[in-house]
Amino acid sequence: MYALFIVLNEVEYLSDILFKIRQLGIRGATVIDSMGSRSIEEKSKYDIPLIGGFMKSLEGGTQSNKTIFSVIEREEQVELVMEYVEKILGGDMKKPNKGIMFVLPVTHFRGGELHRHIESRENKKVLKKEFESEYY
C-alpha cells in the first residue's frame, strides 16, 4: 500500500482532480489547506502594521494551496492517478508553481473506506473457502 500526496498550487483544479481520482477507483482522499514555507517567509516581510498591511494588499496576500492525500492499495493505481493528475495540470509538473506529488509506502493502517473494502474482500475469500471445503 502507498500514500500519495499531491500538493496543489493551482487550486482551481481541485474538483477535477478529486473527480478523476474517484473515477479511477480510489476509495477516498483527504484535502487540507496548506502553505509553502516560501509564502510564510514572504508574509513575515510585511509584519510592520501600516506599511506591511498596505504592501500585502498590493500583492494580494499570501499564496495558499491544497494538499490531497490518499492511501492507495496498488502501485499501478498510484502511477495511473499521478499520470492523470499531471495531465489535468497541463502535462508537466516540472514547471514552476504547479505543485508536487510524491508517494510513501504504508506499512500499517487502520480505518477508512479502503480498510473496510479490504476487510470485506478478505471475509468473502474466507467464506468461499469454508463453503468449498464443506461441500467438496
SETORDO-269260 format. One line per 5 residues: their letters; for each residue x, y, z of N, C-alpha, C, O. Coordinates in pm, 1 decimal. Layout:
N
A> X:Y:Z:X:Y:Z:X:Y:Z:X:Y:Z  ...
This chain:
136
MYALF> 82.1:-117.8:0.0:0.0:0.0:0.0:86.6:124.2:0.0:202.4:122.5:41.9  26.5:232.6:-48.6:102.0:354.8:-68.9:18.9:475.5:-25.3:-103.9:473.7:-33.0  87.1:579.7:20.3:22.0:707.0:48.5:68.3:805.1:-58.1:187.0:836.2:-68.5  -26.3:853.1:-136.6:2.2:951.7:-240.7:-29.4:1088.9:-185.2:-137.9:1111.5:-131.6  65.8:1181.3:-197.9:48.2:1319.8:-156.4:55.9:1408.4:-280.5:147.4:1395.4:-361.8
IVLNE> -40.0:1497.2:-293.5:-41.3:1593.1:-404.0:-53.9:1731.4:-341.3:-157.7:1765.0:-284.1  51.6:1811.5:-352.1:45.4:1949.6:-306.1:10.7:2032.5:-428.7:90.4:2045.3:-521.7  -107.8:2087.8:-427.1:-166.3:2151.2:-544.3:-160.9:2303.0:-530.8:-229.9:2361.0:-446.9  -78.9:2366.8:-613.5:-71.4:2513.2:-612.7:-186.1:2574.8:-691.4:-235.3:2681.8:-655.6  -228.5:2509.2:-797.0:-338.3:2559.5:-880.2:-469.0:2499.8:-827.9:-520.7:2401.9:-881.6
VEYLS> -520.1:2561.2:-722.5:-635.2:2505.4:-650.5:-762.6:2501.0:-734.2:-857.6:2431.7:-698.1  -765.7:2573.4:-844.3:-884.1:2569.7:-930.5:-905.1:2432.1:-993.9:-1012.9:2404.3:-1046.5  -802.9:2345.5:-989.4:-814.7:2210.8:-1044.8:-854.0:2106.0:-940.0:-863.4:1987.4:-971.8  -876.3:2147.9:-818.5:-905.6:2054.4:-709.3:-1024.0:1963.1:-740.6:-1012.8:1841.3:-727.4  -1135.7:2019.5:-781.3:-1255.5:1938.5:-809.4:-1231.1:1839.7:-921.9:-1272.9:1724.2:-913.7
DILFK> -1163.3:1884.8:-1027.3:-1133.4:1795.0:-1139.8:-1047.8:1677.4:-1095.2:-1071.0:1563.6:-1135.7  -949.1:1705.6:-1011.9:-859.3:1600.3:-964.5:-934.4:1502.1:-875.4:-919.6:1380.8:-891.1  -1013.8:1552.2:-783.1:-1089.6:1463.2:-694.8:-1187.9:1377.3:-773.4:-1205.5:1259.2:-743.3  -1251.5:1436.4:-873.7:-1343.9:1361.2:-958.2:-1270.3:1248.4:-1030.2:-1318.6:1135.3:-1034.6  -1153.9:1279.0:-1086.4:-1077.7:1179.2:-1162.1:-1026.2:1068.3:-1070.2:-1027.8:950.9:-1107.3
IRQLG> -981.0:1105.0:-951.8:-933.8:1005.2:-856.1:-1045.3:905.1:-826.1:-1022.4:784.1:-823.3  -1165.5:956.8:-803.9:-1280.4:870.5:-775.4:-1312.7:782.4:-895.8:-1342.1:663.9:-880.5  -1307.1:841.2:-1016.4:-1332.0:765.3:-1139.4:-1234.0:649.7:-1155.0:-1269.5:544.2:-1207.6  -1111.2:669.5:-1109.4:-1007.6:567.4:-1123.2:-1017.4:459.3:-1014.9:-933.9:369.1:-1009.0  -1119.4:469.0:-929.8:-1143.4:363.9:-831.0:-1075.8:384.3:-697.2:-1072.6:292.7:-615.0
IRGAT> -1022.3:501.5:-674.1:-960.4:529.3:-544.6:-1072.4:557.0:-445.7:-1163.0:635.5:-473.6  -1065.9:493.2:-331.4:-1178.8:490.0:-239.6:-1190.0:607.8:-145.0:-1283.9:613.1:-65.7  -1098.7:701.3:-150.5:-1111.5:818.2:-65.1:-985.5:901.6:-67.2:-877.2:853.6:-101.0  -1001.6:1025.8:-31.0:-888.8:1118.9:-23.1:-922.8:1223.8:81.1:-1039.7:1251.2:108.3  -820.7:1280.9:137.9:-836.7:1389.4:234.3:-771.6:1513.0:175.9:-663.3:1505.4:117.7
VIDSM> -837.1:1626.5:191.4:-785.7:1752.9:140.1:-766.5:1846.7:258.1:-857.5:1865.9:338.8  -647.3:1905.0:267.5:-620.9:2002.8:372.8:-564.8:2130.3:310.8:-498.3:2126.9:207.3  -592.8:2241.9:375.9:-532.0:2368.2:335.0:-385.9:2365.5:376.2:-352.0:2318.3:484.8  -300.5:2415.5:290.4:-158.3:2417.4:322.8:-94.5:2543.0:264.9:-154.1:2614.1:184.0  27.1:2568.0:308.4:100.6:2685.4:262.6:249.0:2650.0:260.6:301.9:2594.3:356.8
GSRSI> 314.5:2682.4:151.4:456.8:2656.0:140.3:538.7:2748.8:228.7:495.0:2858.8:262.3  656.0:2704.2:265.3:740.7:2784.0:353.9:779.5:2917.8:290.5:796.4:3016.7:361.9  793.6:2922.3:159.7:828.5:3048.1:92.7:717.9:3151.5:112.2:746.5:3269.7:131.0  592.4:3108.3:107.9:480.9:3201.5:131.1:485.7:3257.9:272.1:456.3:3375.4:294.0  522.7:3173.9:367.0:530.9:3218.4:506.1:645.2:3318.3:522.4:631.0:3418.6:592.3
EEKSK> 759.5:3290.3:457.3:872.7:3382.4:463.8:836.4:3517.0:402.7:870.8:3621.6:457.7  767.2:3514.7:289.4:725.6:3638.9:223.7:629.1:3716.3:312.8:636.0:3838.9:320.8  540.6:3645.4:378.8:441.6:3709.4:465.7:510.0:3783.0:580.5:468.2:3892.7:617.5  615.2:3723.2:637.2:680.7:3784.0:752.8:753.9:3913.4:717.0:785.8:3991.5:806.6  781.4:3938.5:588.4:844.9:4063.5:546.5:757.5:4183.9:579.2:806.9:4293.2:606.9
YDIPL> 627.0:4161.3:575.4:533.1:4272.1:588.7:459.5:4270.3:721.6:340.0:4299.4:726.8  527.8:4237.3:826.1:464.9:4235.9:957.7:459.6:4374.4:1022.3:406.9:4388.4:1132.7  512.8:4476.3:955.9:504.0:4613.0:1006.4:359.4:4658.2:981.9:313.9:4656.0:867.5  286.9:4698.8:1085.6:142.7:4721.8:1073.4:97.0:4808.9:956.8:21.5:4760.8:872.4  138.6:4932.7:948.5:83.7:5023.6:848.0:138.9:4994.0:708.6:62.4:4969.1:615.5
IGGFM> 268.2:4996.6:694.4:330.8:4976.0:563.1:311.2:4832.0:517.6:282.8:4806.2:400.7  326.5:4738.2:611.1:310.6:4596.9:577.4:171.4:4564.9:527.4:155.7:4490.6:430.5  69.1:4620.5:592.9:-68.2:4597.6:550.2:-93.2:4651.7:410.6:-160.6:4588.4:329.3  -37.8:4770.1:383.4:-52.5:4830.1:251.5:16.5:4744.4:144.7:-42.4:4716.7:40.2  140.8:4702.5:170.3:216.6:4621.4:74.3:148.3:4486.9:49.6:141.6:4438.9:-63.6
KSLEG> 97.9:4427.2:157.9:30.4:4297.7:144.7:-94.0:4311.6:57.4:-122.1:4223.9:-24.3  -168.1:4420.1:73.6:-289.2:4439.5:-6.7:-253.8:4458.0:-154.2:-330.2:4416.7:-241.4  -140.2:4518.9:-182.8:-96.8:4534.8:-321.2:-59.7:4401.3:-384.4:-84.9:4378.4:-502.8  -0.4:4314.4:-305.4:43.5:4184.3:-357.2:-68.2:4082.1:-363.8:-53.5:3980.0:-431.0  -178.9:4106.3:-296.5:-288.0:4009.4:-299.4:-276.2:3903.7:-191.9:-339.9:3799.0:-203.5
GTQSN> -198.7:3925.7:-89.4:-188.5:3829.0:20.0:-92.5:3716.8:-11.9:-15.0:3724.1:-107.3  -98.7:3613.3:69.0:-8.8:3500.3:51.0:-76.2:3390.5:-29.1:-198.8:3379.9:-30.9  3.9:3309.9:-94.4:-48.9:3200.9:-175.5:-72.4:3079.4:-86.8:17.7:3033.2:-16.7  -193.5:3029.2:-91.1:-220.3:2904.7:-20.4:-242.4:2795.9:-123.9:-270.3:2824.4:-240.3  -230.1:2673.8:-81.8:-253.6:2562.9:-171.7:-333.9:2456.0:-98.2:-368.5:2471.8:18.8
KTIFS> -362.2:2349.8:-167.1:-435.2:2237.2:-109.4:-344.6:2114.5:-116.8:-274.0:2093.4:-215.4  -348.2:2035.6:-12.0:-274.9:1909.1:-12.9:-377.7:1796.7:-8.1:-461.1:1789.6:82.1  -369.2:1710.1:-107.1:-456.8:1593.7:-117.0:-371.7:1473.7:-79.3:-260.0:1458.3:-128.7  -424.1:1389.1:7.5:-352.9:1263.9:29.4:-451.2:1149.0:36.1:-565.7:1163.7:78.9  -402.4:1033.4:-7.9:-487.2:915.0:-17.1:-402.9:789.6:-0.4:-291.0:781.4:-51.0
VIERE> -457.2:693.1:70.3:-392.9:562.0:80.8:-446.9:477.7:-34.4:-567.8:460.4:-49.9  -354.5:426.0:-114.2:-390.1:353.5:-236.4:-329.9:214.1:-228.5:-214.8:196.6:-188.8  -409.1:116.2:-266.6:-369.6:-23.1:-246.1:-256.6:-70.6:-337.0:-161.9:-133.6:-289.9  -265.6:-41.1:-466.3:-169.7:-99.8:-560.1:-86.4:6.6:-632.4:-133.1:117.4:-658.8  36.9:-29.9:-663.1:129.2:62.6:-729.7:76.5:106.9:-865.7:94.0:222.6:-904.0
EQVEL> 11.8:15.8:-939.7:-42.1:53.5:-1071.0:-144.6:165.1:-1057.7:-152.0:254.1:-1142.4  -223.9:160.0:-950.7:-323.4:264.3:-927.3:-253.9:398.4:-900.5:-296.0:502.3:-951.4  -148.9:394.7:-821.3:-73.4:516.4:-789.5:-20.4:579.7:-917.0:-36.2:699.9:-938.5  42.0:499.4:-1000.8:100.1:550.6:-1125.1:-6.6:609.8:-1216.3:15.4:713.1:-1279.5  -121.7:544.5:-1222.8:-231.1:592.8:-1306.2:-284.5:726.7:-1254.6:-306.7:819.1:-1332.9
VMEYV> -304.7:736.8:-1124.7:-352.5:862.6:-1066.1:-252.1:974.5:-1092.3:-290.7:1084.5:-1132.0  -125.0:947.4:-1070.7:-22.7:1050.5:-1092.1:-20.7:1096.4:-1238.6:-5.7:1215.2:-1267.0  -35.6:1002.7:-1328.9:-36.8:1034.8:-1471.2:-154.2:1128.2:-1504.5:-136.9:1227.6:-1575.0  -273.2:1095.5:-1453.3:-390.2:1177.9:-1482.6:-383.9:1314.4:-1414.3:-425.8:1414.3:-1472.7  -333.2:1319.6:-1293.8:-319.5:1448.3:-1225.5:-227.0:1538.8:-1305.5:-255.5:1657.0:-1324.5
EKILG> -117.3:1483.1:-1351.6:-23.6:1562.9:-1430.5:-89.7:1612.9:-1558.9:-66.1:1726.5:-1599.9  -172.1:1529.3:-1623.0:-243.9:1573.1:-1743.7:-338.9:1687.7:-1711.3:-345.1:1785.8:-1785.3  -412.2:1676.1:-1602.0:-506.8:1780.9:-1562.2:-433.9:1913.1:-1539.9:-486.1:2020.0:-1571.5  -312.7:1904.5:-1485.3:-235.2:2025.0:-1454.7:-153.7:2076.0:-1573.3:-69.2:2164.0:-1556.6  -177.2:2023.1:-1690.1:-110.5:2075.6:-1809.8:1.7:1989.3:-1862.2:66.4:2026.4:-1960.1
GDMKK> 26.7:1876.2:-1801.1:121.2:1781.0:-1856.8:265.5:1790.4:-1814.2:346.0:1707.8:-1857.2  302.7:1886.6:-1731.7:443.4:1897.6:-1693.2:455.0:1952.5:-1551.2:445.2:2073.3:-1529.4  475.6:1864.0:-1456.5:487.2:1903.6:-1315.4:619.0:1974.5:-1285.2:635.4:2029.3:-1176.2  712.8:1974.4:-1379.0:840.6:2041.6:-1355.7:830.4:2193.3:-1371.6:919.7:2266.8:-1329.5  721.0:2239.8:-1432.5:702.6:2384.0:-1448.1:681.6:2447.4:-1310.6:628.9:2383.2:-1219.7
PNKGI> 722.7:2572.7:-1295.6:707.0:2640.8:-1166.1:560.0:2655.2:-1126.0:471.4:2669.4:-1210.3  537.9:2651.2:-996.8:406.9:2676.9:-935.8:298.7:2575.2:-970.4:180.2:2605.4:-956.6  335.7:2457.3:-1014.4:237.5:2351.9:-1039.5:205.4:2277.9:-910.3:90.0:2244.9:-883.2  308.3:2252.6:-831.5:292.8:2173.6:-710.3:389.5:2057.5:-713.1:487.1:2057.0:-788.0  360.7:1960.1:-630.8:447.8:1843.2:-621.0:362.7:1722.0:-584.9:263.3:1733.5:-513.2
MFVLP> 402.9:1606.1:-635.4:340.5:1478.9:-598.1:450.6:1386.6:-550.0:559.9:1384.1:-606.5  421.6:1310.9:-445.9:515.7:1209.3:-400.6:439.6:1097.2:-332.8:324.4:1113.0:-292.3  506.8:983.2:-321.6:444.1:861.8:-268.3:532.4:805.1:-158.6:654.9:803.0:-170.4  469.0:759.5:-52.7:538.9:691.6:56.5:475.8:554.3:77.8:354.9:538.1:61.3  557.1:455.9:114.2:498.4:324.8:143.9:419.7:329.4:274.9:456.4:400.2:368.6
VTHFR> 312.3:253.5:279.2:231.3:242.6:400.5:248.5:100.8:452.7:211.5:4.5:385.5  304.1:88.0:571.5:327.0:-45.4:627.1:214.2:-89.8:719.3:191.2:-209.7:735.5  143.8:5.3:779.7:32.7:-26.1:869.1:-75.0:80.9:854.0:-44.6:198.1:832.1  -199.4:40.1:865.9:-306.0:139.2:871.3:-431.8:74.0:926.5:-447.1:-48.1:923.2  -520.1:156.8:976.6:-649.0:111.0:1028.4:-753.4:216.5:995.1:-725.1:336.3:997.2
GGELH> -873.3:171.2:964.5:-984.3:262.1:941.7:-994.6:309.7:798.9:-906.3:285.0:716.8  -1102.1:377.5:770.7:-1124.7:433.8:638.5:-1191.9:335.7:544.4:-1204.1:216.5:572.5  -1234.9:390.2:432.0:-1308.4:310.7:333.2:-1223.8:199.3:273.3:-1274.8:89.7:250.1  -1096.4:224.6:247.8:-1009.4:120.7:191.5:-995.6:4.4:287.8:-998.5:-111.1:245.3  -980.7:31.8:415.7:-969.8:-73.8:516.4:-1096.0:-160.8:516.0:-1087.0:-283.5:518.4
RHIES> -1212.5:-97.3:513.0:-1338.0:-172.6:511.0:-1349.6:-255.5:383.9:-1397.1:-369.0:388.2  -1307.0:-200.6:271.4:-1312.1:-272.7:144.1:-1222.7:-397.4:148.0:-1264.4:-505.9:107.6  -1101.7:-380.7:196.3:-1008.2:-493.4:203.4:-1060.9:-599.2:299.7:-1056.6:-718.6:270.1  -1109.8:-555.5:413.2:-1164.8:-648.5:512.2:-1282.9:-726.3:454.1:-1292.8:-847.3:474.2  -1370.5:-659.7:383.8:-1485.9:-724.6:321.2:-1440.2:-826.7:217.2:-1493.6:-937.4:210.4
RENKK> -1341.6:-789.2:136.8:-1289.3:-879.7:34.8:-1227.3:-1003.6:98.9:-1247.2:-1115.1:50.8  -1152.5:-984.2:207.0:-1090.5:-1097.2:276.1:-1195.4:-1187.1:341.0:-1180.7:-1309.3:339.8  -1300.0:-1129.0:397.0:-1407.6:-1208.6:456.7:-1477.3:-1293.9:351.4:-1512.4:-1409.0:377.8  -1497.4:-1238.6:233.4:-1559.7:-1314.5:124.3:-1472.5:-1432.1:84.1:-1524.3:-1539.9:54.9  -1340.5:-1413.5:81.9:-1249.6:-1523.1:48.5:-1258.3:-1634.5:151.4:-1261.2:-1752.4:116.1
VLKKE> -1262.5:-1597.0:279.1:-1271.9:-1696.3:386.8:-1402.5:-1773.4:375.7:-1403.3:-1895.9:386.9  -1513.0:-1702.8:353.7:-1642.9:-1768.8:340.5:-1645.1:-1862.9:220.7:-1701.4:-1972.1:228.2  -1584.6:-1821.1:111.4:-1580.0:-1905.5:-8.0:-1502.1:-2033.1:19.0:-1543.9:-2141.4:-22.0  -1388.6:-2020.9:88.2:-1308.2:-2139.7:121.4:-1385.5:-2233.7:214.5:-1382.2:-2355.5:197.0  -1454.1:-2177.2:312.4:-1532.4:-2259.0:405.0:-1643.2:-2329.8:331.3:-1666.6:-2448.2:355.5
FESEY> -1712.3:-2261.6:242.3:-1819.4:-2319.9:165.8:-1767.4:-2432.5:77.2:-1828.3:-2539.4:71.4  -1656.4:-2410.4:8.4:-1597.9:-2510.2:-79.8:-1550.4:-2632.0:-1.3:-1565.5:-2744.9:-48.2  -1494.4:-2611.6:115.2:-1440.3:-2723.9:192.9:-1551.8:-2809.8:251.2:-1531.6:-2929.7:270.4  -1668.6:-2753.1:280.1:-1778.6:-2830.4:335.9:-1845.9:-2919.5:233.8:-1895.7:-3026.3:269.2  -1848.7:-2877.6:106.0:-1925.3:-2948.7:7.3:-1842.6:-3019.1:-99.3:-1897.9:-3084.8:-187.4
Y> -1711.3:-3006.0:-92.0:-1629.0:-3072.5:-194.6:-1521.6:-3154.2:-131.3:-1442.6:-3217.4:-201.5
